[in-house]
Amino acid sequence: MKKVIMRGAEILFTAESDNQQVLDQMLYDFCVGNNIPVDSVVFKEI
């Protein structure tokens, strides 16, 4: 499973994991670590 964080048409981060919980945590940690409001981006499975 692979998910990306997108803002508009721009891909900010890509994460890949077989575990849904680990994947979501990686995406959340990226947002927190880079001071990106979670509600300003879209998490999209690709």
Beta strands, then each sheet from edge to edge (+ up, - down):
strand 1: 2-7
strand 2: 10-16
strand 3: 42-45
sheet 1: 2+ 1- 3+
end
